[in-house]
């Protein structure tokens, strides 16, 4: 069911002249999303599968964060580098230079994985927690499916070339980044987006192209192999607005850096940002079937902002959609509908709407009343 709303926002425009996004020749795959509004600001081949290389480590970090929440991993847990693992991964690509027999806390491994792309650290964490790389990777793929990353599969914890077993899409990486930041904001701030990391007396910088160069940038991960080219999953936050960016298949490191910064600046500058609703504001109602009430008010779970091409706010249209009538019972706070925000020349944004009160199942006489009321209305 769809209900139309009148779009009459209170403008909080951030006017700026839009710049140009990088060309398809320079950046074959790209997506830029405002995850605070749910809007796709720019998209190019966002469902095309590609090899993520070390961006794979973002799924390893997400899996680790979830395990910590579930109580099966502790950041203080000390793991030991096996001789066999050291022989296989010592000096292979980006590394923490962990020695055979070294005892390393899981928290240090996660910091190394996230900020200096430690291949040895990712393998050591996987074996230390799950007993084997295969078990850990199985957990990564279960997490991916649970998030709805239907075009992704992971064959390693670190993104090392594996004959095409590991692949993803830009859309799936935005889903992953949104879950990583949304579910684990404190861990994200603690472990990711650092300027570098020092281990075994070796100081190494974070190769993120935006950290320290772009206002509000705080992660997430670069990736490179000869097969994949240069890729990047990054994010920046300004004034409560968070953008997530993916670029992939870029031919040169310097071009990836310039493209990432150009996309983010364009995303913050090229739109008017409109405040539509306050968090918890009632914005409509939905019909109810079989409940002790015939309708339920709908509220937002966040302050709702939307990005609009400069000067085109009057063309915006809002609607509420839900599978209805809603079937009782359901509780206050349950997600029961969606606010759809249509903006000129952009994909619609979708914001979840919650039931503002609990609706119980109707009793016998209530069901009779509702049936009669349904016949005459």
DATA-V841361 format. One record per residue. N is the residue number from 1. RES is the residue in three letters. PHI is phi in radians with two decimals (* if undefined). OMEGA is omega in degrees with one decimal (none if undefined). BURIAL is b if it has 9 or more other C-alpha atoms within 8 Angstrom, else e. Layout:
((N RES PHI OMEGA BURIAL) (N RES PHI OMEGA BURIAL))
This chain:
((1 UNK * -179.6 e) (2 UNK -2.21 175.0 e) (3 UNK -2.04 179.5 e) (4 UNK -1.46 175.3 e) (5 UNK -2.09 174.7 e) (6 UNK -1.45 179.5 e) (7 UNK -1.51 179.3 e) (8 UNK -2.41 -174.5 e) (9 UNK -1.30 170.2 e) (10 UNK -1.52 -170.4 e) (11 UNK -1.27 168.4 e) (12 UNK -2.21 -169.9 e) (13 UNK -1.15 172.3 e) (14 UNK -1.97 -171.9 e) (15 UNK -1.19 174.1 b) (16 UNK -2.84 177.7 b) (17 UNK -1.40 -177.0 e) (18 UNK -1.21 173.2 e) (19 UNK -1.59 -179.1 e) (20 UNK -1.78 173.8 e) (21 UNK -1.44 179.3 e) (22 UNK -1.02 -176.4 b) (23 UNK -1.32 177.9 e) (24 UNK -1.15 177.7 e) (25 UNK -1.09 179.8 e) (26 UNK -1.39 -175.6 b) (27 UNK -2.27 -175.5 b) (28 UNK -1.14 -177.3 b) (29 UNK -2.21 -179.3 b) (30 UNK -2.78 169.6 b) (31 UNK -2.66 176.6 b) (32 UNK -2.28 -174.0 b) (33 UNK -2.25 168.8 b) (34 UNK -1.54 -175.0 b) (35 UNK -1.35 174.5 b) (36 UNK -1.36 176.6 b) (37 UNK -1.91 -176.5 b) (38 UNK 1.41 -175.8 b) (39 UNK -1.59 169.4 b) (40 UNK -1.53 -178.2 b) (41 UNK -1.49 178.6 b) (42 UNK -2.74 -178.9 e) (43 UNK -2.57 177.6 b) (44 UNK -2.55 179.0 b) (45 UNK 0.96 -171.8 b) (46 UNK -1.26 177.0 b) (47 UNK -1.86 177.8 e) (48 UNK -1.41 -178.7 e) (49 UNK -1.26 176.3 b) (50 UNK -2.60 179.0 b) (51 UNK -1.50 -174.3 b) (52 UNK -1.42 -176.1 b) (53 UNK 0.94 -173.7 b) (54 UNK -1.26 172.8 b) (55 UNK -1.08 172.9 b) (56 UNK -0.87 -175.9 b) (57 UNK -1.11 175.4 b) (58 UNK -1.15 175.5 b) (59 UNK -1.19 174.7 b) (60 UNK -1.07 178.2 b) (61 UNK -1.14 178.8 b) (62 UNK -1.07 178.4 b) (63 UNK -1.05 178.8 b) (64 UNK -1.10 179.1 b) (65 UNK -1.07 178.8 b) (66 UNK -1.13 178.6 e) (67 UNK -1.10 176.6 b) (68 UNK -1.08 178.9 b) (69 UNK -1.08 -178.5 e) (70 UNK -1.42 176.8 e) (71 UNK 1.49 -179.5 e) (72 UNK -1.85 173.0 e) (73 UNK -2.53 177.9 b) (74 UNK -2.17 -178.6 b) (75 UNK -1.08 178.6 b) (76 UNK -1.50 -179.8 e) (77 UNK -1.07 -176.7 b) (78 UNK -1.66 -179.8 e) (79 UNK -2.06 -176.2 b) (80 UNK -1.97 177.3 b) (81 UNK -1.27 178.8 b) (82 UNK -1.24 177.8 e) (83 UNK -1.01 -178.0 e) (84 UNK -1.12 179.6 e) (85 UNK -1.14 178.8 b) (86 UNK -1.08 -179.2 b) (87 UNK -1.10 -177.5 e) (88 UNK -1.35 -168.8 e) (89 UNK -2.01 179.4 b) (90 UNK -1.09 178.2 b) (91 UNK 1.34 179.7 e) (92 UNK -1.46 179.9 b) (93 UNK 1.12 178.2 e) (94 UNK -1.22 -171.8 b) (95 UNK -2.66 172.4 b) (96 UNK -1.51 -175.2 b) (97 UNK 1.07 174.5 b) (98 UNK -1.34 -179.7 b) (99 UNK -1.59 175.4 e) (100 UNK -1.00 -179.6 b) (101 UNK 1.50 177.8 e) (102 UNK -1.09 176.5 e) (103 UNK -1.85 -171.4 e) (104 UNK -2.22 175.2 b) (105 UNK -1.11 179.5 b) (106 UNK -1.00 179.2 b) (107 UNK -1.08 176.8 b) (108 UNK -1.19 177.0 b) (109 UNK -1.09 179.7 b) (110 UNK -1.11 178.3 b) (111 UNK -1.11 177.9 b) (112 UNK -1.16 178.7 b) (113 UNK -1.09 -172.6 b) (114 UNK -1.29 -168.3 b) (115 UNK -1.99 175.0 b) (116 UNK -2.20 171.3 b) (117 UNK 1.00 -172.4 b) (118 UNK -1.24 176.1 b) (119 UNK -1.11 179.7 b) (120 UNK -1.15 178.7 b) (121 UNK -1.13 180.0 b) (122 UNK -1.14 178.9 b) (123 UNK -1.16 -178.9 b) (124 UNK -1.12 177.6 b) (125 UNK -1.12 -178.9 b) (126 UNK -1.07 -179.0 b) (127 UNK -1.19 -176.8 b) (128 UNK -1.19 -178.7 b) (129 UNK -1.58 -171.3 e) (130 UNK -1.74 -179.7 b) (131 UNK 1.59 178.1 b) (132 UNK -2.80 176.0 b) (133 UNK -1.09 -178.4 b) (134 UNK -1.05 179.3 e) (135 UNK -1.11 179.9 b) (136 UNK -1.10 -179.4 b) (137 UNK -1.10 174.6 b) (138 UNK -1.02 176.5 e) (139 UNK -1.14 176.7 b) (140 UNK -1.02 -177.5 b) (141 UNK -1.23 173.3 b) (142 UNK -1.10 177.7 e) (143 UNK -1.10 -178.8 b) (144 UNK -1.06 179.4 b) (145 UNK -1.14 179.9 b) (146 UNK -1.12 178.3 e) (147 UNK -1.39 -176.8 b) (148 UNK 1.53 178.0 e) (149 UNK -1.43 -169.6 b) (150 UNK -1.29 -179.7 e) (151 UNK -1.94 -178.7 b) (152 UNK -2.26 171.7 b) (153 UNK -2.65 -176.7 b) (154 UNK -2.13 -179.5 b) (155 UNK -1.90 -180.0 b) (156 UNK -2.49 174.2 b) (157 UNK -1.40 -170.7 b) (158 UNK -2.14 177.7 b) (159 UNK 1.46 177.5 b) (160 UNK -1.07 -177.9 e) (161 UNK -0.86 -174.9 e) (162 UNK -2.43 176.0 b) (163 UNK 1.05 171.8 e) (164 UNK 1.50 179.1 e) (165 UNK -1.20 -179.6 e) (166 UNK -1.75 177.3 b) (167 UNK -2.69 179.0 b) (168 UNK -2.78 174.1 b) (169 UNK -2.36 178.1 b) (170 UNK -1.09 178.9 b) (171 UNK -1.06 -179.9 b) (172 UNK -1.14 179.4 b) (173 UNK -1.20 174.1 b) (174 UNK -1.13 175.8 b) (175 UNK -1.01 179.6 b) (176 UNK -1.12 -179.3 b) (177 UNK -1.08 179.2 b) (178 UNK -1.08 178.5 b) (179 UNK -1.21 180.0 b) (180 UNK -1.02 -177.4 b) (181 UNK -1.33 -176.4 b) (182 UNK -1.22 -178.1 e) (183 UNK -1.46 -171.7 e) (184 UNK -2.30 -176.1 b) (185 UNK -1.08 -179.2 b) (186 UNK -1.20 178.8 e) (187 UNK -1.17 177.1 b) (188 UNK -1.02 -179.9 b) (189 UNK -1.18 -176.1 b) (190 UNK -1.29 -169.3 e) (191 UNK -1.80 -170.2 b) (192 UNK -2.05 175.9 b) (193 UNK 1.35 177.8 b) (194 UNK -1.40 -179.7 b) (195 UNK -1.19 178.7 b) (196 UNK 3.08 -178.3 b) (197 UNK -2.70 179.3 b) (198 UNK -2.01 176.2 e) (199 UNK -2.51 -178.9 e) (200 UNK 0.93 177.6 e) (201 UNK 1.34 -178.4 e) (202 UNK -1.93 178.5 e) (203 UNK -1.59 179.0 e) (204 UNK -2.25 -179.8 e) (205 UNK -1.47 170.1 b) (206 UNK -1.34 -177.1 b) (207 UNK -1.54 176.1 e) (208 UNK -1.00 -174.7 b) (209 UNK -1.33 -177.3 b) (210 UNK -1.95 -177.1 b) (211 UNK -1.08 -179.0 b) (212 UNK 1.43 -179.2 e) (213 UNK -2.14 -176.5 e) (214 UNK -2.09 -178.2 b) (215 UNK -1.01 176.7 e) (216 UNK 1.46 -178.7 e) (217 UNK -1.24 -178.8 b) (218 UNK -2.52 175.3 b) (219 UNK 2.31 33.6 b) (220 UNK -2.24 -171.3 b) (221 UNK -2.81 171.0 b) (222 UNK -1.63 174.7 b) (223 UNK -2.65 176.2 b) (224 UNK -2.74 160.5 b) (225 UNK -2.52 176.8 b) (226 UNK -1.02 -179.3 e) (227 UNK -1.23 -171.7 e) (228 UNK -1.53 -169.1 b) (229 UNK 1.33 -177.5 b) (230 UNK -1.74 178.2 b) (231 UNK -2.27 -177.9 b) (232 UNK -2.81 168.2 b) (233 UNK -2.02 -174.5 b) (234 UNK -2.38 -179.7 b) (235 UNK -2.63 174.8 b) (236 UNK -2.61 -178.5 b) (237 UNK -2.27 176.1 b) (238 UNK -2.45 176.0 e) (239 UNK 0.92 177.6 e) (240 UNK 1.41 179.0 e) (241 UNK -1.80 -179.3 b) (242 UNK -2.05 174.9 b) (243 UNK -1.83 173.8 b) (244 UNK -2.12 -174.4 b) (245 UNK -2.19 167.9 b) (246 UNK -2.24 166.2 b) (247 UNK -2.24 -177.4 b) (248 UNK -2.65 178.1 b) (249 UNK 1.29 -178.1 b) (250 UNK -1.38 -171.7 b) (251 UNK -1.42 -175.9 b) (252 UNK -2.42 -179.6 e) (253 UNK -1.06 -178.7 e) (254 UNK -1.10 179.0 e) (255 UNK -1.19 176.0 b) (256 UNK -1.03 -178.7 b) (257 UNK -1.09 180.0 b) (258 UNK -1.13 -178.6 e) (259 UNK -1.14 -179.8 b) (260 UNK -1.05 -178.9 b) (261 UNK -1.17 178.7 b) (262 UNK -1.14 179.4 b) (263 UNK -1.07 -176.8 b) (264 UNK -1.12 179.2 b) (265 UNK -1.11 176.5 e) (266 UNK -1.07 -178.7 b) (267 UNK -1.07 179.4 b) (268 UNK -1.37 -170.5 e) (269 UNK -1.77 -167.2 b) (270 UNK -1.53 -173.4 b) (271 UNK -2.30 164.6 b) (272 UNK -1.52 179.8 b) (273 UNK -1.77 -175.6 b) (274 UNK -1.89 174.5 b) (275 UNK -1.60 -176.1 b) (276 UNK -1.67 -174.5 b) (277 UNK -2.51 173.7 b) (278 UNK -1.41 176.6 b) (279 UNK -1.07 179.7 b) (280 UNK 1.46 -178.5 b) (281 UNK -1.24 174.7 e) (282 UNK -1.33 -177.5 b) (283 UNK -2.15 179.2 b) (284 UNK 2.99 179.6 e) (285 UNK -2.56 178.4 e) (286 UNK -2.30 176.2 b) (287 UNK -1.25 -178.1 b) (288 UNK -2.19 176.2 b) (289 UNK -2.00 174.3 b) (290 UNK 1.29 -178.4 b) (291 UNK -2.00 177.4 b) (292 UNK -1.43 170.2 b) (293 UNK -2.45 -176.7 b) (294 UNK -1.58 176.4 b) (295 UNK -2.65 178.7 e) (296 UNK -2.43 176.1 b) (297 UNK -1.29 -178.4 b) (298 UNK -2.03 -178.8 b) (299 UNK -2.25 178.6 b) (300 UNK -1.52 175.7 b) (301 UNK -1.83 -177.0 b) (302 UNK -2.84 166.7 e) (303 UNK -1.26 -172.8 b) (304 UNK -1.72 173.3 b) (305 UNK -1.97 174.9 b) (306 UNK -2.49 175.8 b) (307 UNK -1.69 -177.0 b) (308 UNK -2.24 173.2 b) (309 UNK -0.89 -171.2 b) (310 UNK -0.87 175.5 b) (311 UNK 1.45 -174.3 e) (312 UNK -2.09 -178.5 b) (313 UNK -1.08 -177.9 b) (314 UNK -1.15 -178.9 e) (315 UNK -1.54 -178.7 e) (316 UNK -1.23 178.0 b) (317 UNK -2.29 -179.6 b) (318 UNK -2.07 175.0 b) (319 UNK -2.62 176.9 b) (320 UNK -2.00 178.0 b) (321 UNK -2.13 174.6 b) (322 UNK -2.87 174.9 b) (323 UNK -1.43 -170.1 e) (324 UNK -2.42 1.4 b) (325 UNK -1.08 177.1 b) (326 UNK -1.15 -179.6 b) (327 UNK -1.66 175.6 b) (328 UNK -1.31 5.6 b) (329 UNK -1.61 169.9 b) (330 UNK -2.69 -172.0 b) (331 UNK -1.85 171.7 b) (332 UNK -0.97 -178.9 b) (333 UNK 1.63 175.7 e) (334 UNK -1.20 176.6 e) (335 UNK -1.36 -173.7 e) (336 UNK -2.19 -176.5 b) (337 UNK -2.69 -178.4 b) (338 UNK -2.38 170.2 b) (339 UNK -1.56 179.4 b) (340 UNK -1.84 -178.3 b) (341 UNK -1.99 -179.5 b) (342 UNK -1.78 -176.7 b) (343 UNK -2.14 -178.7 b) (344 UNK -0.95 173.1 b) (345 UNK 1.12 178.6 e) (346 UNK -2.40 173.9 e) (347 UNK -1.17 179.3 b) (348 UNK -1.06 172.0 b) (349 UNK -1.61 -178.5 b) (350 UNK -2.24 -176.7 b) (351 UNK -2.11 -180.0 b) (352 UNK -1.17 175.3 b) (353 UNK -2.08 -174.5 b) (354 UNK -1.92 172.5 b) (355 UNK -1.17 -177.4 b) (356 UNK -1.45 176.1 b) (357 UNK -2.63 177.2 b) (358 UNK -1.40 175.2 b) (359 UNK -2.12 179.1 b) (360 UNK -1.50 174.9 b) (361 UNK -1.18 -178.6 b) (362 UNK -1.19 173.0 b) (363 UNK -1.31 -175.6 e) (364 UNK -1.01 -177.5 e) (365 UNK -1.24 176.5 e) (366 UNK -1.11 179.3 b) (367 UNK -1.16 177.3 b) (368 UNK -1.12 179.3 e) (369 UNK -1.05 -178.8 e) (370 UNK -1.12 178.0 b) (371 UNK -1.12 179.0 e) (372 UNK -1.13 179.8 e) (373 UNK -1.09 -179.9 e) (374 UNK -1.18 179.0 e) (375 UNK -1.26 -171.7 e) (376 UNK -1.79 178.4 e) (377 UNK -2.01 none e))
